Amino acid sequence: MAVSRFSVSMLVVLSCGLAVPPARASSETVLSGRLTLDDAVKIAIDNNLDLKSAYQQREVARGRRLEAWGEALPKIDLLGRYEYTGKTPGIQDEASGQFVPFGVQNNTALDLSLRQPLWQGGRGAAALRASKLYASFTEEELRAAVQAVVYRTSLAYWSAIVGAEERSVAENALRLAETHLKDVETKKKFGVASEFNVLRSQVEVANATTESIVFKNRVHLARTELFRAMGVSQDSEVELADGLVYAPLDAQEADELRTAFAERPEIALADYGARLQKEAVAVAKSDFSPRIEAFLGATYAKPNPSIYNLNEFGSQWRAGVNLTFPVFDGLARKGRLVQEKARLAQREIQADDARERARSEVRAALMTLEDAAEAVDSQKKTVEQANEGLRLAEVGYREGTLDQVAVIDARLALTRVQLLFSQSVYRHVVAKIDLERVRGTLGAAFQPPGTTSPAAAPGR
């Protein structure tokens, strides 16, 4: 497949010897050659801006993990200060009449402090657990985003395929109508067909031409949507390599539900959301617990912090433990805890709803798949019958046992049946895609590196 990534204006810049910036928009990509569904999906994933943005959530998750360690690791601060006083502090000795200084005009100090949390009511542990859960939550969001791109691209690809099939049927009907018109005109020359027969055949050709134009426009619109889903230029000229083939699928509801509960990103997201909210409740509860913190400090300053009124550099250190016990804060902690518990109840309800939605969607997808398969089997037999009917009508017309109306009816019936068959196969293909989507396995081969199945995630 040939890929052109530069517009004409870019080529002009290149010829002038200037540096060419990378392509800024995926619409600059022009495709040519054979295009399989897998190729289309890969290109769509590479060009999708929402996915590129979603990948940055991994960095957000990494940053959240680093931030969570701040609740457990020590905090070290270094403070430097310089102070000049306009007048040296001191007292006037009444007996001697002399001024006794208590300090100096220039004060310089360097303070180093270290604080280590010893107990925070479980806040630090909850923050670390939440950061790990958020990383898994992010991966599920990525899986869902990839599945959305695969779904949209797959539907657009098969829509373009069935459009081409329908256009082919319409063009074949037009060729048959034109052939029949020539036959009628020949018969008229020999006096075995009337002007009415010729006129009727001309009308049939005109109708077939209109229908062919309609389906040609549908193909154009379907390919436009495909190129838009892929994020490539509308000037692309590709040959869709995959054919619309009926491939029966034996699916059992119990197996599909089991797969959906284990693999659907929506269910995983709901579960991770509930677990994240549990950690939020734990953090809110920690506000009611005492906090114990060890501290260590050192000062290097002039005047000497250890010897009173010695105007020289000296050092001093201190260590100890702080205990903070919250007594009353105007019900703010209570209010936060009530809110977080209510959000937890919401998340748990949403997790249950996600499973019920999966159950109903899987059942609906299986019924749609079954109906589509029955329609294909039925239409397959009807196509054979319609082909045979047209053959017999044409033979009867040539032999004079059937009139022109029988041939036209047989041809219209064949065209309708062929179109219905293509639509039936298309609906069956879409039904299989829908089933993969609702059970959470669509696009498993195209998931971003590092993404694991939710069934393998810890704690599920």
PAPA-806669 format. One record per residue (C-alpha): residue in one letter; x, y, z. Coordinates in steps of 0.1 Angstrom, whole numbers, padded with zeros to 4 digits, always signed. Example, Ala and Ser with C-alpha at 12.3 -4.5 7.8 and 13.67 -1.06 7.14 Angstrom:
A+0123-0045+0078S+0137-0011+0071
! end
This chain:
M+0000+0000+0000A+0015+0033-0011V+0012+0061+0015S+0018+0098+0007R+0022+0120+0038F+0030+0153+0023S+0008+0178+0006V+0019+0197-0026S+0028+0228-0005M+0051+0206+0016L+0069+0193-0015V+0075+0228-0027V+0092+0236+0007L+0113+0204+0004S+0125+0214-0030C+0137+0247-0016G+0160+0228+0008L+0141+0237+0039A+0133+0214+0068V+0099+0198+0064P+0078+0196+0096P+0060+0163+0104A+0025+0159+0091R+0002+0179+0115A-0031+0164+0104S-0040+0129+0095S-0061+0142+0066E-0027+0147+0048T-0023+0109+0045V-0034+0096+0011L-0038+0059+0007S-0037+0038-0024G-0037+0000-0031R-0055-0029-0015L-0070-0022+0020T-0079-0050+0043L-0101-0045+0074D-0071-0051+0097D-0051-0024+0078A-0081+0000+0081V-0083-0005+0118K-0046-0001+0124I-0046+0032+0104A-0076+0044+0123I-0060+0037+0157D-0028+0054+0146N-0047+0085+0135N-0074+0088+0161L-0068+0120+0181D-0090+0109+0210L-0068+0078+0214K-0036+0099+0213S-0051+0120+0241A-0062+0089+0260Y-0026+0075+0260Q-0016+0106+0280Q-0038+0093+0309R-0011+0067+0315E+0013+0096+0325V-0015+0110+0346A-0018+0077+0364R+0020+0075+0369G+0019+0110+0384R-0009+0101+0407R+0011+0072+0419L+0041+0094+0427E+0018+0119+0444A+0003+0092+0466W+0038+0083+0479G+0038+0118+0494E+0014+0106+0521A+0040+0080+0533L+0074+0093+0525P+0092+0119+0547K+0091+0156+0538I+0123+0176+0539D+0125+0214+0537L+0155+0237+0536L+0150+0273+0545G+0175+0300+0543R+0169+0335+0557Y+0187+0368+0562E+0174+0396+0584Y+0187+0431+0590T+0174+0452+0619G+0178+0489+0617K+0185+0491+0654T+0201+0464+0676P+0176+0452+0701G+0185+0455+0738I+0178+0474+0771Q+0192+0505+0787D+0208+0497+0821E+0195+0524+0845A+0223+0519+0870S+0252+0521+0847G+0235+0541+0820Q+0248+0516+0794F+0229+0500+0765V+0229+0462+0768P+0222+0445+0734F+0202+0414+0731G+0210+0406+0695V+0228+0418+0664Q+0218+0438+0634N+0226+0411+0608N+0210+0377+0613T+0217+0348+0590A+0203+0312+0593L+0199+0280+0574D+0172+0256+0587L+0168+0220+0577S+0136+0202+0588L+0125+0166+0582R+0090+0153+0590Q+0080+0117+0588P+0043+0106+0592L+0040+0077+0616W+0003+0073+0617Q-0025+0091+0597G-0054+0068+0603G-0047+0048+0571R-0047+0078+0547G-0013+0070+0532A-0021+0033+0525A-0055+0042+0510A-0039+0068+0487L-0013+0042+0475R-0041+0016+0468A-0061+0042+0450S-0032+0052+0428K-0028+0015+0417L-0065+0012+0410Y-0065+0044+0390A-0037+0030+0368S-0059-0001+0361F-0089+0022+0356T-0069+0041+0330E-0060+0009+0311E-0097+0000+0309E-0105+0035+0296L-0079+0029+0269R-0094-0005+0260A-0129+0010+0257A-0115+0038+0235V-0097+0013+0212Q-0129-0008+0210A-0149+0023+0200V-0124+0031+0171V-0124-0006+0160Y-0162-0007+0160R-0167+0025+0141T-0141+0016+0115S-0154-0020+0111L-0190-0008+0105A-0177+0018+0080Y-0156-0008+0062W-0184-0034+0058S-0209-0006+0049A-0186+0003+0020I-0183-0034+0011V-0221-0040+0010G-0225-0008-0009A-0201-0021-0036E-0221-0054-0037E-0253-0035-0041R-0238-0014-0068S-0226-0045-0086V-0261-0060-0085A-0276-0028-0098E-0251-0026-0126N-0257-0062-0135A-0295-0055-0136L-0288-0025-0159R-0267-0047-0183L-0295-0073-0184A-0321-0045-0191E-0299-0031-0219T-0294-0066-0234H-0332-0072-0232L-0338-0038-0249K-0315-0048-0278D-0333-0081-0281V-0367-0063-0282E-0355-0039-0308T-0343-0068-0329K-0376-0085-0326K-0394-0053-0336K-0374-0052-0369F-0387-0086-0377G-0422-0077-0367V-0425-0099-0336A-0424-0071-0311S-0444-0039-0309E-0434-0003-0302F-0450-0007-0268N-0426-0035-0260V-0396-0013-0270L-0410+0016-0249R-0414-0007-0219S-0379-0020-0222Q-0366+0016-0225V-0384+0025-0193E-0369-0005-0176V-0334+0006-0187A-0340+0041-0174N-0352+0027-0140A-0322+0004-0138T-0299+0034-0146T-0314+0055-0119E-0311+0026-0094S-0274+0021-0104I-0267+0058-0098V-0284+0057-0064F-0262+0027-0053K-0231+0044-0067N-0238+0074-0045R-0243+0051-0015V-0209+0036-0022H-0193+0071-0024L-0209+0081+0010A-0198+0048+0026R-0162+0052+0015T-0163+0088+0027E-0173+0077+0061L-0146+0049+0061F-0119+0075+0052R-0132+0098+0079A-0132+0070+0105M-0096+0061+0095G-0086+0098+0096V-0071+0098+0061S-0076+0120+0031Q-0108+0118+0010D-0085+0117-0020S-0075+0082-0011E-0080+0055-0038V-0082+0020-0023E-0095-0014-0032L-0113-0030-0003A-0098-0064-0002D-0121-0083+0022G-0153-0098+0007L-0187-0100+0022V-0188-0137+0032Y-0214-0155+0053A-0197-0174+0081P-0221-0190+0106L-0212-0186+0143D-0223-0210+0170A-0227-0189+0202Q-0241-0200+0235E-0256-0175+0259A-0239-0188+0290D-0205-0187+0274E-0210-0152+0260L-0223-0139+0293R-0193-0154+0311T-0170-0137+0286A-0188-0104+0289F-0186-0103+0327A-0149-0110+0325E-0139-0089+0295R-0162-0059+0291P-0143-0027+0298E-0176-0010+0310I-0179-0036+0338A-0143-0033+0347L-0146+0005+0348A-0176+0003+0370D-0158-0022+0394Y-0127+0000+0395G-0148+0030+0401A-0164+0014+0432R-0131+0003+0445L-0116+0037+0441Q-0146+0052+0460K-0140+0028+0488E-0105+0042+0492A-0120+0077+0491V-0142+0066+0521A-0111+0053+0539V-0094+0087+0534A-0125+0105+0547K-0125+0082+0578S-0089+0090+0585D-0098+0126+0592F-0113+0113+0625S-0081+0096+0636P-0051+0112+0655R-0020+0119+0635I+0015+0112+0648E+0045+0127+0631A+0082+0125+0639F+0103+0156+0632L+0140+0164+0630G+0154+0199+0626A+0188+0215+0623T+0198+0251+0622Y+0231+0267+0612A+0230+0304+0619K+0248+0336+0630P+0245+0346+0658N+0251+0312+0673P+0217+0296+0681S+0231+0277+0710I+0251+0304+0728Y+0233+0335+0737N+0246+0367+0722L+0276+0351+0705N+0279+0368+0671E+0294+0338+0654F+0281+0309+0632G+0269+0279+0652S+0245+0250+0649Q+0217+0235+0668W+0195+0205+0663R+0162+0193+0677A+0140+0162+0674G+0106+0150+0687V+0071+0137+0680N+0039+0157+0673L+0005+0143+0681T-0025+0160+0666F-0060+0149+0676P-0089+0166+0658V-0117+0175+0683F-0142+0196+0664D-0142+0212+0630G-0177+0224+0626L-0190+0191+0612A-0169+0194+0580R-0154+0159+0585K-0188+0144+0591G-0201+0161+0559R-0172+0148+0538L-0177+0112+0551V-0215+0113+0544Q-0208+0125+0508E-0181+0098+0501K-0203+0070+0515A-0232+0082+0493R-0209+0082+0462L-0198+0047+0471A-0234+0035+0471Q-0239+0051+0437R-0208+0034+0423E-0219+0000+0436I-0254+0005+0420Q-0236+0015+0387A-0215-0016+0389D-0247-0038+0392D-0263-0018+0364A-0233-0024+0342R-0237-0062+0346E-0274-0061+0339R-0268-0040+0308A-0243-0065+0296R-0267-0093+0302S-0295-0076+0282E-0271-0065+0254V-0256-0100+0250R-0290-0116+0248A-0302-0090+0222A-0270-0095+0202L-0275-0132+0202M-0311-0129+0190T-0301-0105+0163L-0273-0128+0152E-0298-0158+0151D-0323-0138+0131A-0296-0126+0107A-0285-0162+0101E-0320-0174+0094A-0325-0145+0069V-0293-0154+0051D-0303-0191+0048S-0337-0181+0035Q-0324-0156+0010K-0297-0180-0003K-0324-0204-0015T-0345-0175-0029V-0315-0163-0050E-0312-0197-0066Q-0349-0197-0073A-0349-0162-0088N-0320-0170-0111E-0338-0201-0123G-0370-0181-0128L-0352-0155-0149R-0336-0182-0170L-0370-0198-0177A-0386-0164-0184E-0360-0155-0209V-0362-0189-0226G-0400-0187-0227Y-0398-0152-0242R-0374-0163-0269E-0397-0192-0277G-0428-0170-0276T-0445-0188-0248L-0441-0159-0223D-0445-0122-0228Q-0422-0093-0220V-0438-0086-0187A-0428-0120-0174V-0391-0113-0182I-0392-0079-0166D-0409-0093-0134A-0384-0121-0132R-0355-0097-0136L-0368-0073-0110A-0374-0102-0086L-0338-0114-0091T-0325-0079-0084R-0345-0075-0053V-0335-0109-0040Q-0298-0103-0047L-0300-0070-0029L-0318-0086+0001F-0292-0114+0002S-0263-0089+0003Q-0281-0070+0030S-0288-0102+0050V-0251-0112+0049Y-0241-0076+0058R-0265-0077+0088H-0251-0110+0099V-0215-0096+0097V-0226-0065+0117A-0244-0088+0142K-0212-0107+0149I-0193-0074+0154D-0220-0063+0178L-0217-0095+0197E-0179-0091+0200R-0185-0055+0212V-0210-0064+0239R-0189-0092+0252G-0158-0070+0253T-0135-0088+0229L-0138-0066+0199G-0104-0054+0187A-0084-0076+0212A-0056-0078+0187F-0053-0040+0184Q-0051-0031+0221P-0023-0007+0231P+0009-0023+0245G+0008-0030+0282T-0030-0033+0284T-0041-0065+0301S-0074-0083+0301P-0096-0071+0330A-0101-0107+0340A-0064-0108+0349A-0065-0076+0369P-0058-0080+0406G-0088-0079+0429R-0114-0088+0403
! end
